[in-house]
Amino acid sequence: MLLKKTGILILAILLSWPAWAGAPDIMLKGFDGQDRNVNEIIGKGKWVVAVVWAHDCHICNAEINEMVKLHRDHKDKDLVVLGISVDGYGKRKLAKGFVDKHNLNFTNLIAEPDQAVMMKFGAGPFVGTPTYYVYSPEGEIMAKNVGPVSQEDIESFLNDQAAARAK
């Protein structure tokens, strides 16, 4: 219910930020060490929920299965999940342990815990984990939420967005 309850506030905050001209251009590392750009996923015709997590975040560990279910239920239709670990590449083994422990079924990349990098996601300063960014199919940032979010919260938010787009 968090996104639904705070959706108006989140959107109002985002409307005060400069307009985003499409998917962000952010180079991160894959777990294999290869450079990957988030715009390989964001802005490709599906909604994207980017969840920023850390291996030692208690809330992340408790709530990440909601994103596994969300991705499983929507990946072939209208939405994908993108995981961003802020453990840094030097702690990739610990981050990989998180991916394996939770059987994450979506792409996960590694960011350095750097405010300048996190600001590129387009919704102001990075506060902590978990943080969720929701991008439109065109790659525009639509919402940001710090703290737990359920599959139901995101689906409700997307239904509201679909209704608003239909008007």
PyMOL CGO cylinders between C-alpha atoms (Angstrom):
from pymol import cmd
from pymol.cgo import CYLINDER

trace = [
    CYLINDER, 0.00, 0.00, 0.00, 2.99, 2.30, 0.41, 0.3, 1, 1, 1, 1, 1, 1,
    CYLINDER, 2.99, 2.30, 0.41, 3.27, 3.29, -3.25, 0.3, 1, 1, 1, 1, 1, 1,
    CYLINDER, 3.27, 3.29, -3.25, -0.49, 3.73, -3.51, 0.3, 1, 1, 1, 1, 1, 1,
    CYLINDER, -0.49, 3.73, -3.51, -0.68, 5.81, -0.33, 0.3, 1, 1, 1, 1, 1, 1,
    CYLINDER, -0.68, 5.81, -0.33, 2.32, 7.93, -1.18, 0.3, 1, 1, 1, 1, 1, 1,
    CYLINDER, 2.32, 7.93, -1.18, 2.02, 7.86, -4.95, 0.3, 1, 1, 1, 1, 1, 1,
    CYLINDER, 2.02, 7.86, -4.95, 0.77, 11.41, -5.19, 0.3, 1, 1, 1, 1, 1, 1,
    CYLINDER, 0.77, 11.41, -5.19, 3.59, 12.68, -2.97, 0.3, 1, 1, 1, 1, 1, 1,
    CYLINDER, 3.59, 12.68, -2.97, 6.21, 10.68, -4.87, 0.3, 1, 1, 1, 1, 1, 1,
    CYLINDER, 6.21, 10.68, -4.87, 4.93, 11.89, -8.22, 0.3, 1, 1, 1, 1, 1, 1,
    CYLINDER, 4.93, 11.89, -8.22, 4.74, 15.48, -6.99, 0.3, 1, 1, 1, 1, 1, 1,
    CYLINDER, 4.74, 15.48, -6.99, 8.35, 15.28, -5.85, 0.3, 1, 1, 1, 1, 1, 1,
    CYLINDER, 8.35, 15.28, -5.85, 9.41, 13.80, -9.18, 0.3, 1, 1, 1, 1, 1, 1,
    CYLINDER, 9.41, 13.80, -9.18, 7.58, 16.48, -11.11, 0.3, 1, 1, 1, 1, 1, 1,
    CYLINDER, 7.58, 16.48, -11.11, 9.80, 19.05, -9.43, 0.3, 1, 1, 1, 1, 1, 1,
    CYLINDER, 9.80, 19.05, -9.43, 12.94, 17.37, -10.84, 0.3, 1, 1, 1, 1, 1, 1,
    CYLINDER, 12.94, 17.37, -10.84, 14.15, 18.24, -14.35, 0.3, 1, 1, 1, 1, 1, 1,
    CYLINDER, 14.15, 18.24, -14.35, 12.42, 16.26, -17.07, 0.3, 1, 1, 1, 1, 1, 1,
    CYLINDER, 12.42, 16.26, -17.07, 14.11, 12.97, -17.79, 0.3, 1, 1, 1, 1, 1, 1,
    CYLINDER, 14.11, 12.97, -17.79, 14.74, 12.53, -21.51, 0.3, 1, 1, 1, 1, 1, 1,
    CYLINDER, 14.74, 12.53, -21.51, 14.44, 8.75, -21.51, 0.3, 1, 1, 1, 1, 1, 1,
    CYLINDER, 14.44, 8.75, -21.51, 16.33, 5.90, -19.95, 0.3, 1, 1, 1, 1, 1, 1,
    CYLINDER, 16.33, 5.90, -19.95, 19.27, 6.80, -17.73, 0.3, 1, 1, 1, 1, 1, 1,
    CYLINDER, 19.27, 6.80, -17.73, 22.77, 6.22, -19.06, 0.3, 1, 1, 1, 1, 1, 1,
    CYLINDER, 22.77, 6.22, -19.06, 24.52, 4.47, -16.17, 0.3, 1, 1, 1, 1, 1, 1,
    CYLINDER, 24.52, 4.47, -16.17, 27.39, 2.03, -16.58, 0.3, 1, 1, 1, 1, 1, 1,
    CYLINDER, 27.39, 2.03, -16.58, 27.56, -0.66, -13.90, 0.3, 1, 1, 1, 1, 1, 1,
    CYLINDER, 27.56, -0.66, -13.90, 29.31, -4.01, -13.60, 0.3, 1, 1, 1, 1, 1, 1,
    CYLINDER, 29.31, -4.01, -13.60, 27.70, -7.38, -14.05, 0.3, 1, 1, 1, 1, 1, 1,
    CYLINDER, 27.70, -7.38, -14.05, 28.66, -10.16, -11.69, 0.3, 1, 1, 1, 1, 1, 1,
    CYLINDER, 28.66, -10.16, -11.69, 30.92, -11.44, -14.48, 0.3, 1, 1, 1, 1, 1, 1,
    CYLINDER, 30.92, -11.44, -14.48, 32.91, -8.18, -14.43, 0.3, 1, 1, 1, 1, 1, 1,
    CYLINDER, 32.91, -8.18, -14.43, 31.55, -6.97, -17.77, 0.3, 1, 1, 1, 1, 1, 1,
    CYLINDER, 31.55, -6.97, -17.77, 30.35, -3.37, -18.06, 0.3, 1, 1, 1, 1, 1, 1,
    CYLINDER, 30.35, -3.37, -18.06, 26.60, -3.08, -18.58, 0.3, 1, 1, 1, 1, 1, 1,
    CYLINDER, 26.60, -3.08, -18.58, 24.43, -0.03, -19.12, 0.3, 1, 1, 1, 1, 1, 1,
    CYLINDER, 24.43, -0.03, -19.12, 21.06, 0.08, -17.37, 0.3, 1, 1, 1, 1, 1, 1,
    CYLINDER, 21.06, 0.08, -17.37, 19.57, 1.47, -20.58, 0.3, 1, 1, 1, 1, 1, 1,
    CYLINDER, 19.57, 1.47, -20.58, 19.96, -2.05, -22.02, 0.3, 1, 1, 1, 1, 1, 1,
    CYLINDER, 19.96, -2.05, -22.02, 16.88, -2.81, -19.89, 0.3, 1, 1, 1, 1, 1, 1,
    CYLINDER, 16.88, -2.81, -19.89, 15.22, 0.51, -19.04, 0.3, 1, 1, 1, 1, 1, 1,
    CYLINDER, 15.22, 0.51, -19.04, 13.30, 2.19, -21.86, 0.3, 1, 1, 1, 1, 1, 1,
    CYLINDER, 13.30, 2.19, -21.86, 12.83, -0.94, -23.97, 0.3, 1, 1, 1, 1, 1, 1,
    CYLINDER, 12.83, -0.94, -23.97, 9.02, -1.01, -24.03, 0.3, 1, 1, 1, 1, 1, 1,
    CYLINDER, 9.02, -1.01, -24.03, 8.25, -2.50, -20.61, 0.3, 1, 1, 1, 1, 1, 1,
    CYLINDER, 8.25, -2.50, -20.61, 7.84, -1.00, -17.19, 0.3, 1, 1, 1, 1, 1, 1,
    CYLINDER, 7.84, -1.00, -17.19, 10.99, -1.49, -15.11, 0.3, 1, 1, 1, 1, 1, 1,
    CYLINDER, 10.99, -1.49, -15.11, 11.19, -1.70, -11.36, 0.3, 1, 1, 1, 1, 1, 1,
    CYLINDER, 11.19, -1.70, -11.36, 14.81, -1.15, -10.37, 0.3, 1, 1, 1, 1, 1, 1,
    CYLINDER, 14.81, -1.15, -10.37, 15.36, -2.33, -6.81, 0.3, 1, 1, 1, 1, 1, 1,
    CYLINDER, 15.36, -2.33, -6.81, 18.53, -1.16, -5.09, 0.3, 1, 1, 1, 1, 1, 1,
    CYLINDER, 18.53, -1.16, -5.09, 19.66, -3.62, -2.45, 0.3, 1, 1, 1, 1, 1, 1,
    CYLINDER, 19.66, -3.62, -2.45, 22.62, -4.60, -0.27, 0.3, 1, 1, 1, 1, 1, 1,
    CYLINDER, 22.62, -4.60, -0.27, 23.50, -8.11, 0.86, 0.3, 1, 1, 1, 1, 1, 1,
    CYLINDER, 23.50, -8.11, 0.86, 23.38, -7.15, 4.54, 0.3, 1, 1, 1, 1, 1, 1,
    CYLINDER, 23.38, -7.15, 4.54, 20.16, -5.11, 4.42, 0.3, 1, 1, 1, 1, 1, 1,
    CYLINDER, 20.16, -5.11, 4.42, 17.61, -6.82, 6.67, 0.3, 1, 1, 1, 1, 1, 1,
    CYLINDER, 17.61, -6.82, 6.67, 14.63, -5.31, 4.86, 0.3, 1, 1, 1, 1, 1, 1,
    CYLINDER, 14.63, -5.31, 4.86, 16.09, -6.33, 1.48, 0.3, 1, 1, 1, 1, 1, 1,
    CYLINDER, 16.09, -6.33, 1.48, 16.51, -9.90, 2.70, 0.3, 1, 1, 1, 1, 1, 1,
    CYLINDER, 16.51, -9.90, 2.70, 12.96, -9.98, 4.04, 0.3, 1, 1, 1, 1, 1, 1,
    CYLINDER, 12.96, -9.98, 4.04, 11.26, -8.35, 1.04, 0.3, 1, 1, 1, 1, 1, 1,
    CYLINDER, 11.26, -8.35, 1.04, 13.20, -9.32, -2.11, 0.3, 1, 1, 1, 1, 1, 1,
    CYLINDER, 13.20, -9.32, -2.11, 10.96, -12.34, -2.74, 0.3, 1, 1, 1, 1, 1, 1,
    CYLINDER, 10.96, -12.34, -2.74, 8.19, -9.86, -3.62, 0.3, 1, 1, 1, 1, 1, 1,
    CYLINDER, 8.19, -9.86, -3.62, 10.32, -8.74, -6.57, 0.3, 1, 1, 1, 1, 1, 1,
    CYLINDER, 10.32, -8.74, -6.57, 11.01, -12.36, -7.58, 0.3, 1, 1, 1, 1, 1, 1,
    CYLINDER, 11.01, -12.36, -7.58, 7.23, -12.95, -7.75, 0.3, 1, 1, 1, 1, 1, 1,
    CYLINDER, 7.23, -12.95, -7.75, 6.61, -9.62, -9.52, 0.3, 1, 1, 1, 1, 1, 1,
    CYLINDER, 6.61, -9.62, -9.52, 9.22, -10.41, -12.19, 0.3, 1, 1, 1, 1, 1, 1,
    CYLINDER, 9.22, -10.41, -12.19, 7.95, -13.99, -12.64, 0.3, 1, 1, 1, 1, 1, 1,
    CYLINDER, 7.95, -13.99, -12.64, 4.34, -12.83, -13.07, 0.3, 1, 1, 1, 1, 1, 1,
    CYLINDER, 4.34, -12.83, -13.07, 5.05, -9.95, -15.48, 0.3, 1, 1, 1, 1, 1, 1,
    CYLINDER, 5.05, -9.95, -15.48, 8.32, -10.53, -17.38, 0.3, 1, 1, 1, 1, 1, 1,
    CYLINDER, 8.32, -10.53, -17.38, 6.60, -11.97, -20.43, 0.3, 1, 1, 1, 1, 1, 1,
    CYLINDER, 6.60, -11.97, -20.43, 3.95, -9.24, -20.50, 0.3, 1, 1, 1, 1, 1, 1,
    CYLINDER, 3.95, -9.24, -20.50, 4.55, -5.70, -19.33, 0.3, 1, 1, 1, 1, 1, 1,
    CYLINDER, 4.55, -5.70, -19.33, 7.23, -5.37, -16.64, 0.3, 1, 1, 1, 1, 1, 1,
    CYLINDER, 7.23, -5.37, -16.64, 10.70, -6.53, -15.63, 0.3, 1, 1, 1, 1, 1, 1,
    CYLINDER, 10.70, -6.53, -15.63, 12.67, -6.12, -12.44, 0.3, 1, 1, 1, 1, 1, 1,
    CYLINDER, 12.67, -6.12, -12.44, 16.29, -4.95, -12.42, 0.3, 1, 1, 1, 1, 1, 1,
    CYLINDER, 16.29, -4.95, -12.42, 18.37, -5.48, -9.30, 0.3, 1, 1, 1, 1, 1, 1,
    CYLINDER, 18.37, -5.48, -9.30, 21.16, -3.08, -8.35, 0.3, 1, 1, 1, 1, 1, 1,
    CYLINDER, 21.16, -3.08, -8.35, 23.50, -4.15, -5.56, 0.3, 1, 1, 1, 1, 1, 1,
    CYLINDER, 23.50, -4.15, -5.56, 25.23, -1.26, -3.80, 0.3, 1, 1, 1, 1, 1, 1,
    CYLINDER, 25.23, -1.26, -3.80, 27.75, -3.57, -2.18, 0.3, 1, 1, 1, 1, 1, 1,
    CYLINDER, 27.75, -3.57, -2.18, 30.43, -2.50, -4.66, 0.3, 1, 1, 1, 1, 1, 1,
    CYLINDER, 30.43, -2.50, -4.66, 32.38, -4.77, -6.98, 0.3, 1, 1, 1, 1, 1, 1,
    CYLINDER, 32.38, -4.77, -6.98, 34.90, -5.57, -4.25, 0.3, 1, 1, 1, 1, 1, 1,
    CYLINDER, 34.90, -5.57, -4.25, 32.13, -7.31, -2.29, 0.3, 1, 1, 1, 1, 1, 1,
    CYLINDER, 32.13, -7.31, -2.29, 30.62, -9.08, -5.29, 0.3, 1, 1, 1, 1, 1, 1,
    CYLINDER, 30.62, -9.08, -5.29, 30.98, -12.53, -3.65, 0.3, 1, 1, 1, 1, 1, 1,
    CYLINDER, 30.98, -12.53, -3.65, 28.77, -11.39, -0.78, 0.3, 1, 1, 1, 1, 1, 1,
    CYLINDER, 28.77, -11.39, -0.78, 26.31, -9.85, -3.24, 0.3, 1, 1, 1, 1, 1, 1,
    CYLINDER, 26.31, -9.85, -3.24, 26.34, -13.03, -5.34, 0.3, 1, 1, 1, 1, 1, 1,
    CYLINDER, 26.34, -13.03, -5.34, 25.50, -14.95, -2.17, 0.3, 1, 1, 1, 1, 1, 1,
    CYLINDER, 25.50, -14.95, -2.17, 22.38, -12.76, -1.82, 0.3, 1, 1, 1, 1, 1, 1,
    CYLINDER, 22.38, -12.76, -1.82, 21.40, -13.45, -5.45, 0.3, 1, 1, 1, 1, 1, 1,
    CYLINDER, 21.40, -13.45, -5.45, 21.85, -17.21, -4.96, 0.3, 1, 1, 1, 1, 1, 1,
    CYLINDER, 21.85, -17.21, -4.96, 20.17, -17.34, -1.53, 0.3, 1, 1, 1, 1, 1, 1,
    CYLINDER, 20.17, -17.34, -1.53, 17.03, -15.66, -2.86, 0.3, 1, 1, 1, 1, 1, 1,
    CYLINDER, 17.03, -15.66, -2.86, 17.08, -17.30, -6.32, 0.3, 1, 1, 1, 1, 1, 1,
    CYLINDER, 17.08, -17.30, -6.32, 16.80, -13.91, -8.00, 0.3, 1, 1, 1, 1, 1, 1,
    CYLINDER, 16.80, -13.91, -8.00, 15.28, -14.46, -11.43, 0.3, 1, 1, 1, 1, 1, 1,
    CYLINDER, 15.28, -14.46, -11.43, 16.05, -11.03, -12.86, 0.3, 1, 1, 1, 1, 1, 1,
    CYLINDER, 16.05, -11.03, -12.86, 19.18, -9.22, -14.02, 0.3, 1, 1, 1, 1, 1, 1,
    CYLINDER, 19.18, -9.22, -14.02, 21.34, -7.89, -11.18, 0.3, 1, 1, 1, 1, 1, 1,
    CYLINDER, 21.34, -7.89, -11.18, 24.17, -5.41, -11.56, 0.3, 1, 1, 1, 1, 1, 1,
    CYLINDER, 24.17, -5.41, -11.56, 26.66, -3.97, -9.09, 0.3, 1, 1, 1, 1, 1, 1,
    CYLINDER, 26.66, -3.97, -9.09, 27.03, -0.29, -8.29, 0.3, 1, 1, 1, 1, 1, 1,
    CYLINDER, 27.03, -0.29, -8.29, 29.66, 1.29, -6.13, 0.3, 1, 1, 1, 1, 1, 1,
    CYLINDER, 29.66, 1.29, -6.13, 28.10, 2.92, -3.05, 0.3, 1, 1, 1, 1, 1, 1,
    CYLINDER, 28.10, 2.92, -3.05, 28.60, 6.36, -4.55, 0.3, 1, 1, 1, 1, 1, 1,
    CYLINDER, 28.60, 6.36, -4.55, 26.05, 9.19, -4.37, 0.3, 1, 1, 1, 1, 1, 1,
    CYLINDER, 26.05, 9.19, -4.37, 27.09, 10.57, -7.79, 0.3, 1, 1, 1, 1, 1, 1,
    CYLINDER, 27.09, 10.57, -7.79, 26.30, 7.24, -9.46, 0.3, 1, 1, 1, 1, 1, 1,
    CYLINDER, 26.30, 7.24, -9.46, 23.00, 6.83, -7.62, 0.3, 1, 1, 1, 1, 1, 1,
    CYLINDER, 23.00, 6.83, -7.62, 21.88, 10.37, -8.50, 0.3, 1, 1, 1, 1, 1, 1,
    CYLINDER, 21.88, 10.37, -8.50, 21.94, 9.33, -12.17, 0.3, 1, 1, 1, 1, 1, 1,
    CYLINDER, 21.94, 9.33, -12.17, 18.88, 7.16, -11.55, 0.3, 1, 1, 1, 1, 1, 1,
    CYLINDER, 18.88, 7.16, -11.55, 16.94, 10.42, -11.74, 0.3, 1, 1, 1, 1, 1, 1,
    CYLINDER, 16.94, 10.42, -11.74, 15.03, 10.86, -8.53, 0.3, 1, 1, 1, 1, 1, 1,
    CYLINDER, 15.03, 10.86, -8.53, 17.23, 12.81, -6.16, 0.3, 1, 1, 1, 1, 1, 1,
    CYLINDER, 17.23, 12.81, -6.16, 19.68, 11.73, -3.49, 0.3, 1, 1, 1, 1, 1, 1,
    CYLINDER, 19.68, 11.73, -3.49, 20.07, 8.08, -2.61, 0.3, 1, 1, 1, 1, 1, 1,
    CYLINDER, 20.07, 8.08, -2.61, 18.96, 7.50, 0.98, 0.3, 1, 1, 1, 1, 1, 1,
    CYLINDER, 18.96, 7.50, 0.98, 19.43, 3.78, 1.57, 0.3, 1, 1, 1, 1, 1, 1,
    CYLINDER, 19.43, 3.78, 1.57, 18.30, 0.26, 0.85, 0.3, 1, 1, 1, 1, 1, 1,
    CYLINDER, 18.30, 0.26, 0.85, 15.97, -0.92, -0.33, 0.3, 1, 1, 1, 1, 1, 1,
    CYLINDER, 15.97, -0.92, -0.33, 15.11, 1.81, -2.82, 0.3, 1, 1, 1, 1, 1, 1,
    CYLINDER, 15.11, 1.81, -2.82, 12.73, 1.22, -5.69, 0.3, 1, 1, 1, 1, 1, 1,
    CYLINDER, 12.73, 1.22, -5.69, 12.70, 3.24, -8.91, 0.3, 1, 1, 1, 1, 1, 1,
    CYLINDER, 12.70, 3.24, -8.91, 9.82, 2.73, -11.35, 0.3, 1, 1, 1, 1, 1, 1,
    CYLINDER, 9.82, 2.73, -11.35, 10.45, 3.59, -15.00, 0.3, 1, 1, 1, 1, 1, 1,
    CYLINDER, 10.45, 3.59, -15.00, 7.85, 3.85, -17.75, 0.3, 1, 1, 1, 1, 1, 1,
    CYLINDER, 7.85, 3.85, -17.75, 8.16, 1.72, -20.90, 0.3, 1, 1, 1, 1, 1, 1,
    CYLINDER, 8.16, 1.72, -20.90, 9.78, 4.77, -22.52, 0.3, 1, 1, 1, 1, 1, 1,
    CYLINDER, 9.78, 4.77, -22.52, 12.40, 4.98, -19.75, 0.3, 1, 1, 1, 1, 1, 1,
    CYLINDER, 12.40, 4.98, -19.75, 11.02, 7.95, -17.82, 0.3, 1, 1, 1, 1, 1, 1,
    CYLINDER, 11.02, 7.95, -17.82, 11.34, 7.88, -14.03, 0.3, 1, 1, 1, 1, 1, 1,
    CYLINDER, 11.34, 7.88, -14.03, 7.82, 7.70, -12.64, 0.3, 1, 1, 1, 1, 1, 1,
    CYLINDER, 7.82, 7.70, -12.64, 8.27, 6.93, -8.94, 0.3, 1, 1, 1, 1, 1, 1,
    CYLINDER, 8.27, 6.93, -8.94, 10.79, 6.33, -6.19, 0.3, 1, 1, 1, 1, 1, 1,
    CYLINDER, 10.79, 6.33, -6.19, 10.20, 4.63, -2.86, 0.3, 1, 1, 1, 1, 1, 1,
    CYLINDER, 10.20, 4.63, -2.86, 12.63, 4.06, 0.00, 0.3, 1, 1, 1, 1, 1, 1,
    CYLINDER, 12.63, 4.06, 0.00, 11.66, 1.09, 2.13, 0.3, 1, 1, 1, 1, 1, 1,
    CYLINDER, 11.66, 1.09, 2.13, 9.64, -2.06, 1.58, 0.3, 1, 1, 1, 1, 1, 1,
    CYLINDER, 9.64, -2.06, 1.58, 7.24, -2.37, -1.34, 0.3, 1, 1, 1, 1, 1, 1,
    CYLINDER, 7.24, -2.37, -1.34, 5.04, -5.34, -2.17, 0.3, 1, 1, 1, 1, 1, 1,
    CYLINDER, 5.04, -5.34, -2.17, 4.10, -6.82, -5.51, 0.3, 1, 1, 1, 1, 1, 1,
    CYLINDER, 4.10, -6.82, -5.51, 0.54, -5.64, -4.84, 0.3, 1, 1, 1, 1, 1, 1,
    CYLINDER, 0.54, -5.64, -4.84, 1.74, -2.06, -4.25, 0.3, 1, 1, 1, 1, 1, 1,
    CYLINDER, 1.74, -2.06, -4.25, 3.54, -1.96, -7.58, 0.3, 1, 1, 1, 1, 1, 1,
    CYLINDER, 3.54, -1.96, -7.58, 0.69, -3.59, -9.49, 0.3, 1, 1, 1, 1, 1, 1,
    CYLINDER, 0.69, -3.59, -9.49, -1.73, -1.06, -8.00, 0.3, 1, 1, 1, 1, 1, 1,
    CYLINDER, -1.73, -1.06, -8.00, 0.58, 1.81, -8.96, 0.3, 1, 1, 1, 1, 1, 1,
    CYLINDER, 0.58, 1.81, -8.96, 0.87, 0.48, -12.53, 0.3, 1, 1, 1, 1, 1, 1,
    CYLINDER, 0.87, 0.48, -12.53, -2.92, 0.09, -12.79, 0.3, 1, 1, 1, 1, 1, 1,
    CYLINDER, -2.92, 0.09, -12.79, -3.28, 3.74, -11.71, 0.3, 1, 1, 1, 1, 1, 1,
    CYLINDER, -3.28, 3.74, -11.71, -0.70, 4.75, -14.32, 0.3, 1, 1, 1, 1, 1, 1,
    CYLINDER, -0.70, 4.75, -14.32, -2.49, 2.78, -17.04, 0.3, 1, 1, 1, 1, 1, 1,
    CYLINDER, -2.49, 2.78, -17.04, -5.77, 4.47, -16.16, 0.3, 1, 1, 1, 1, 1, 1,
    CYLINDER, -5.77, 4.47, -16.16, -4.11, 7.91, -16.26, 0.3, 1, 1, 1, 1, 1, 1,
    CYLINDER, -4.11, 7.91, -16.26, -2.51, 7.15, -19.65, 0.3, 1, 1, 1, 1, 1, 1,
    CYLINDER, -2.51, 7.15, -19.65, -5.86, 6.01, -21.05, 0.3, 1, 1, 1, 1, 1, 1,
    CYLINDER, -5.86, 6.01, -21.05, -7.43, 9.41, -20.37, 0.3, 1, 1, 1, 1, 1, 1,
]
cmd.load_cgo(trace, "trace")
